[in-house]
Amino acid sequence: MQLIPHSLENFMVHTASTHSNAIDPSLVLIEDIVPGGAYWQIIIKRGNTLRITDLEGSKGVSMLCYNADNPIERFNVADTAKIQFNAFLKKGMVLYSDMGRILLSITEDTSGCHDLLGGCSSAASNAVKYSAGDWHNSRDHFLKALTRWGLGKKDIMPNLNLFTRVAVERDGKMVFVEGCEKPGSFTDLRAEMNVMVILSNCPHVLHSSKVYDPKPIQVTVWQSPPPGSDDLCRNANPEAIRGFINTDALFAQ
C-alpha cells in the first residue's frame, strides 16, 4: 500500500477533466441537494451514473453500497484496496464487492481525495469531538437507511469516505490530511450492477475541526453512455478485467 504524506501538494495529481463536465439535462433522472448532517439513499440501475458534487467545501461524505438484487453482496474495503494495490481511490479505479464483482466504477473524479481507512462517525465519536448536542452521525444514518431495506446493524461494514483523505504514517498512525475542500469538485460512480447506495453527509470522523458544520452536497443520477471497448475502468488491469467478467456474467442469462 502507498504511504501518503500530510501535504496534499506532495501527492495530488491534476484531476481536471479534459472534456466538458456538464451533464445533458435530458439525461438526468434524479437531482437532489443533501443538506449537511442529512443522509440520502437510492437504488441506481446498472449503467446509470451517480455524480456527487462538493458544493461548499465538504468535510466528508460517508458511503455504503450493496448489490440491490442480493444485498448479502456488498462493498468490501479490503478487497477494493488489495486487488488494486492502492487504498487511495481515483479515476479509473473501481469499488469491489465481497464476491469479487464490481459494484461501481469511478469514471470521473475532480476531487482526488477519498478515504478507505478512516471509518465513519458515531454518537460516541461526536460526543468526544463536539460540545454537548444531538449531532447527526454516519453510523446512525446508515442504520436508519438500512432499516428501510429490511437490513440492520450486522449489515454495516467498513465504508468509503468521499472528499477527504487520511495519511498513513510509517508507524501505522492515521492522520487527517488538510486541504481537500474543493467546492465544485465531483466524483462520477457508474453502476456496474443494480446498486443500493447510502450517503451520510456528516463530517469525517478524523476531521480536525471541533465545530460541527457539515456542508451540502449535490447528487445527480443520470443515464451515462455504455462503456466502450477502451473504457478506462474496464481495462485498468487484469484483476479489473476478471472482476468485470464476473459481474457481466450476472446479466448474461
C-alpha positions as CSV (number, residue, x, y, z in Angstrom):
1,M,0.0,0.0,0.0
2,Q,1.1,3.6,-0.6
3,L,2.1,5.8,2.3
4,I,0.6,9.2,2.0
5,P,2.4,12.4,3.1
6,H,0.5,15.1,5.1
7,S,0.7,17.8,2.4
8,L,-1.7,17.4,-0.5
9,E,0.7,19.2,-2.8
10,N,3.2,16.4,-2.4
11,F,0.9,13.8,-4.0
12,M,-2.1,15.3,-5.7
13,V,-2.3,14.7,-9.4
14,H,-4.0,17.1,-11.8
15,T,-7.6,15.9,-11.8
16,A,-9.3,18.4,-14.1
17,S,-11.3,16.7,-16.8
18,T,-10.2,17.1,-20.4
19,H,-13.8,17.3,-21.6
20,S,-16.9,19.1,-20.6
21,N,-18.2,18.1,-17.2
22,A,-21.7,19.3,-17.9
23,I,-24.4,16.6,-18.0
24,D,-27.1,16.9,-20.7
25,P,-30.2,17.8,-18.8
26,S,-32.3,15.4,-20.9
27,L,-30.2,12.5,-19.4
28,V,-30.8,13.5,-15.7
29,L,-33.0,11.1,-13.8
30,I,-32.7,12.5,-10.3
31,E,-31.1,15.6,-8.9
32,D,-31.1,16.5,-5.2
33,I,-29.4,18.6,-2.6
34,V,-28.4,16.7,0.5
35,P,-28.0,19.2,3.4
36,G,-25.1,19.0,5.8
37,G,-25.9,16.4,8.5
38,A,-28.5,14.6,6.4
39,Y,-28.4,11.2,4.6
40,W,-29.7,10.0,1.3
41,Q,-30.3,6.6,-0.2
42,I,-31.2,5.2,-3.6
43,I,-31.1,2.2,-5.9
44,I,-29.1,3.0,-9.1
45,K,-29.7,0.8,-12.1
46,R,-26.9,-0.9,-13.9
47,G,-25.4,1.5,-16.5
48,N,-26.5,4.7,-14.8
49,T,-24.1,7.0,-13.1
50,L,-24.2,8.8,-9.7
51,R,-22.4,12.2,-9.6
52,I,-21.7,13.5,-6.1
53,T,-20.7,17.2,-6.0
54,D,-19.0,19.1,-3.2
55,L,-20.9,22.4,-3.2
56,E,-19.2,24.4,-0.4
57,G,-16.1,22.6,0.7
58,S,-17.1,19.2,2.1
59,K,-15.9,17.9,5.4
60,G,-16.5,14.3,4.2
61,V,-19.3,12.1,2.9
62,S,-19.5,8.5,4.1
63,M,-20.8,5.9,1.8
64,L,-22.0,2.3,1.8
65,C,-23.2,0.3,-1.2
66,Y,-24.8,-3.1,-1.8
67,N,-26.0,-5.4,-4.7
68,A,-29.6,-4.3,-4.8
69,D,-30.7,-7.7,-6.1
70,N,-28.9,-9.6,-3.4
71,P,-27.9,-7.3,-0.5
72,I,-25.8,-10.1,1.1
73,E,-23.2,-9.0,-1.5
74,R,-21.8,-5.6,-0.5
75,F,-18.9,-3.2,-0.8
76,N,-15.6,-4.6,0.5
77,V,-13.0,-2.1,1.6
78,A,-10.2,-4.6,2.0
79,D,-10.6,-6.2,-1.4
80,T,-11.0,-2.8,-3.1
81,A,-7.6,-1.7,-1.8
82,K,-5.9,-5.1,-2.0
83,I,-6.9,-6.0,-5.5
84,Q,-5.9,-2.6,-6.9
85,F,-2.7,-2.3,-4.8
86,N,-3.9,1.1,-3.6
87,A,-6.0,2.3,-0.7
88,F,-6.4,5.8,-2.3
89,L,-9.1,5.8,-4.9
90,K,-9.1,7.9,-8.1
91,K,-10.5,8.0,-11.7
92,G,-10.2,4.6,-13.4
93,M,-10.5,2.5,-10.2
94,V,-13.5,0.5,-9.1
95,L,-15.3,-0.5,-5.9
96,Y,-15.3,-4.3,-5.4
97,S,-17.9,-6.4,-3.6
98,D,-17.1,-9.2,-1.2
99,M,-17.8,-11.6,-4.0
100,G,-15.1,-10.3,-6.4
101,R,-17.5,-8.4,-8.6
102,I,-17.6,-4.7,-9.5
103,L,-20.3,-2.5,-7.8
104,L,-19.2,0.9,-9.1
105,S,-16.6,2.4,-11.4
106,I,-15.0,5.8,-10.9
107,T,-15.4,7.2,-14.4
108,E,-14.5,10.8,-13.4
109,D,-13.1,12.4,-10.4
110,T,-12.0,16.1,-9.9
111,S,-11.6,15.8,-6.1
112,G,-8.6,13.4,-5.8
113,C,-9.4,12.9,-2.1
114,H,-11.1,9.7,-1.0
115,D,-10.5,7.5,2.0
116,L,-11.0,3.8,2.6
117,L,-9.3,3.7,6.0
118,G,-10.9,6.1,8.5
119,G,-14.3,4.6,9.1
120,C,-17.3,6.7,10.0
121,S,-18.5,8.9,12.8
122,S,-20.8,7.7,15.6
123,A,-22.6,9.1,18.5
124,A,-19.6,8.2,20.7
125,S,-17.1,9.9,18.4
126,N,-19.2,13.0,18.1
127,A,-19.6,13.3,21.9
128,V,-15.8,13.3,22.3
129,K,-15.2,15.9,19.5
130,Y,-18.0,18.4,19.8
131,S,-19.8,20.2,22.5
132,A,-22.9,18.8,24.1
133,G,-25.6,18.3,21.5
134,D,-27.5,15.8,19.4
135,W,-25.2,15.9,16.4
136,H,-26.1,13.6,13.5
137,N,-23.5,10.9,12.7
138,S,-22.9,8.4,9.9
139,R,-23.3,5.2,11.9
140,D,-26.9,6.1,13.0
141,H,-27.7,7.3,9.5
142,F,-26.5,4.0,8.0
143,L,-28.7,2.1,10.4
144,K,-31.8,4.2,9.7
145,A,-31.3,3.8,5.9
146,L,-30.7,0.0,6.1
147,T,-33.8,-0.5,8.2
148,R,-35.9,0.8,5.3
149,W,-34.5,-2.0,3.2
150,G,-35.0,-4.7,5.8
151,L,-31.4,-4.8,6.9
152,G,-29.8,-3.9,10.2
153,K,-26.7,-3.4,12.4
154,K,-25.0,-6.5,11.2
155,D,-25.1,-5.2,7.6
156,I,-22.9,-2.1,8.4
157,M,-19.5,-2.8,7.1
158,P,-16.4,-0.5,6.7
159,N,-17.3,2.4,4.5
160,L,-15.8,4.7,1.8
161,N,-15.3,8.4,2.7
162,L,-15.5,10.9,-0.2
163,F,-13.8,14.3,-0.5
164,T,-11.4,13.5,2.4
165,R,-8.0,11.9,2.8
166,V,-6.2,10.2,5.6
167,A,-2.4,9.9,5.7
168,V,-0.8,6.7,6.9
169,E,2.4,7.3,8.8
170,R,5.2,4.7,8.8
171,D,4.2,3.6,12.3
172,G,0.7,2.9,11.1
173,K,-0.9,6.0,12.7
174,M,-3.7,7.6,10.6
175,V,-3.7,11.4,10.3
176,F,-6.3,13.6,8.7
177,V,-5.0,15.4,5.6
178,E,-5.9,19.1,5.5
179,G,-6.8,20.9,2.3
180,C,-9.2,18.5,0.5
181,E,-12.1,21.0,0.5
182,K,-12.6,21.9,-3.2
183,P,-16.1,23.4,-3.9
184,G,-17.3,22.3,-7.3
185,S,-15.3,19.1,-7.3
186,F,-17.2,15.9,-8.0
187,T,-17.0,12.2,-8.4
188,D,-18.8,10.1,-11.0
189,L,-19.7,6.5,-10.0
190,R,-21.1,4.3,-12.7
191,A,-23.2,1.4,-11.5
192,E,-22.0,-2.0,-12.9
193,M,-24.9,-3.8,-11.3
194,N,-28.1,-2.6,-9.7
195,V,-26.6,-0.9,-6.6
196,M,-28.1,0.3,-3.3
197,V,-26.3,3.4,-2.2
198,I,-26.4,5.2,1.2
199,L,-24.7,8.6,1.6
200,S,-24.2,10.1,5.0
201,N,-23.3,13.8,4.8
202,C,-21.6,14.1,8.2
203,P,-18.0,15.2,8.9
204,H,-15.2,12.7,8.6
205,V,-14.6,11.1,12.0
206,L,-11.0,12.3,11.9
207,H,-11.7,15.8,10.7
208,S,-9.7,18.3,12.8
209,S,-12.5,20.8,13.2
210,K,-14.2,20.9,16.6
211,V,-17.2,22.7,15.1
212,Y,-20.0,20.6,13.7
213,D,-20.5,22.3,10.4
214,P,-21.2,19.8,7.5
215,K,-21.7,21.3,4.1
216,P,-24.4,20.5,1.5
217,I,-23.7,18.2,-1.5
218,Q,-25.5,17.7,-4.8
219,V,-26.4,14.2,-6.0
220,T,-27.3,13.6,-9.7
221,V,-28.3,10.3,-11.2
222,W,-28.0,10.3,-15.0
223,Q,-28.2,8.0,-18.0
224,S,-24.5,7.7,-18.9
225,P,-23.4,6.2,-22.2
226,P,-22.5,2.5,-22.3
227,P,-18.8,1.8,-21.8
228,G,-16.8,1.4,-24.9
229,S,-14.1,-1.2,-25.7
230,D,-11.5,1.3,-24.5
231,D,-13.2,2.0,-21.2
232,L,-10.6,3.1,-18.6
233,C,-12.1,1.2,-15.7
234,R,-12.8,-2.0,-17.6
235,N,-9.3,-2.2,-18.9
236,A,-7.4,-0.9,-15.9
237,N,-5.6,-4.1,-15.1
238,P,-6.0,-7.9,-15.4
239,E,-7.7,-8.0,-12.0
240,A,-10.3,-5.4,-13.1
241,I,-11.0,-7.3,-16.3
242,R,-11.7,-10.5,-14.3
243,G,-13.9,-8.5,-12.0
244,F,-16.0,-7.2,-14.9
245,I,-16.2,-10.7,-16.4
246,N,-17.6,-12.0,-13.1
247,T,-20.0,-9.0,-12.9
248,D,-21.3,-9.2,-16.5
249,A,-22.0,-12.9,-16.1
250,L,-24.8,-12.0,-13.7
251,F,-26.6,-10.3,-16.5
252,A,-25.8,-12.7,-19.3
253,Q,-28.6,-15.1,-18.6
